[in-house]
Amino acid sequence: MSHPVVHFEIGCKDKATTSAFYEAAFGWKIDEGPMGMIDTGSGEGIAGHVAALGHEPHQFTHFYVQTDDVAAHLKKVEELGGKTIVPPVPIPTGTFAWFADLEGNVVGLWKPN
């Protein structure tokens, strides 16, 4: 597997205000669901969404790297000195996790169903 970057996420406290900002800045359409999926209108680039988690961290930007085994990749990250931030979480469309790299940057892992 080549491990492509397949998704991005913009975290915020106020989803409506943040969505309105990105809609005005780039012409994106962001749905009103809890995980506001972004439609760039171009059919190009990677998918993304705006999320207000309701808890820390509020402000963040993450990208997600696709893998065939989220838990195994977290183990590899830890062996290399990284740290698991969110262990594997199954959701209806797949499984995700967050890790911190050596500099503290938080990156997501994603395995679709």
C-alpha positions in Angstrom: 0.0 0.0 0.0 1.3 3.5 -0.9 -0.3 5.3 2.1 -1.8 8.3 0.4 -3.1 11.3 2.2 -6.9 10.8 1.8 -8.7 13.3 4.0 -8.3 16.5 6.0 -10.1 18.0 9.0 -10.4 21.5 10.3 -11.3 21.7 14.0 -13.0 24.7 15.6 -15.2 25.8 18.5 -17.9 27.4 16.3 -18.7 25.3 13.3 -21.2 27.7 11.7 -18.7 30.6 11.8 -15.8 28.6 10.7 -17.8 27.0 7.8 -19.0 30.5 6.7 -15.4 31.7 6.7 -14.2 28.9 4.4 -17.2 29.2 2.2 -16.6 32.9 1.7 -12.8 32.5 1.3 -12.8 29.6 -1.2 -16.4 29.1 -2.4 -16.7 25.8 -0.7 -20.0 24.3 0.3 -20.0 22.8 3.8 -23.0 20.7 4.9 -24.7 21.4 8.2 -24.2 17.9 9.7 -22.1 17.4 12.8 -19.0 16.6 10.6 -19.5 19.3 8.0 -18.3 17.6 4.8 -16.7 20.0 2.4 -17.6 20.2 -1.3 -15.0 22.2 -3.1 -17.0 22.1 -6.3 -14.0 21.1 -8.3 -13.9 17.4 -8.1 -10.2 17.6 -7.4 -8.1 17.3 -4.3 -8.9 15.3 -1.2 -12.1 15.2 0.8 -12.3 17.1 4.1 -14.7 18.3 6.8 -15.1 20.9 9.5 -15.7 19.6 13.1 -16.5 21.2 16.4 -15.7 18.3 18.9 -17.2 20.1 21.9 -13.9 19.5 23.9 -10.2 20.1 23.5 -8.6 20.3 21.1 -10.8 22.9 19.6 -8.5 24.4 16.9 -6.6 21.9 14.8 -5.9 20.9 11.2 -5.2 17.3 10.5 -4.5 15.2 7.5 -5.2 11.5 7.3 -2.9 8.8 5.9 -4.6 5.7 4.6 -3.3 2.4 5.9 -4.5 -1.2 5.8 -3.9 -1.7 9.6 -4.4 1.3 11.9 -3.2 -0.5 15.1 -0.1 -1.8 13.4 0.8 1.6 12.1 0.3 3.2 15.6 2.7 0.6 16.9 5.3 1.5 14.2 4.8 5.2 15.0 5.5 4.5 18.7 8.6 2.4 17.9 9.9 5.4 15.9 9.4 7.8 18.9 5.9 9.0 18.1 2.9 8.9 20.5 -0.6 7.7 20.2 -3.1 10.5 20.9 -6.4 8.7 20.0 -6.3 4.9 19.7 -8.2 3.2 16.9 -11.8 4.3 16.8 -14.3 2.4 14.5 -16.9 4.5 12.9 -19.5 3.5 10.3 -17.2 4.1 7.3 -13.9 2.8 8.7 -11.4 3.2 11.5 -9.3 6.2 12.4 -6.7 7.1 15.0 -4.5 10.1 15.8 -0.8 10.2 16.6 1.8 12.8 17.4 5.1 12.8 15.4 8.4 13.7 17.0 7.7 17.4 16.8 4.2 17.1 18.3 2.3 17.4 15.0 -0.9 15.4 15.1 -1.6 13.2 12.1 -4.5 10.9 11.5 -4.5 7.3 10.3 -7.5 6.0 8.3 -8.6 2.6 7.1 -11.9 2.5 5.2 -14.3 -0.4 5.5 
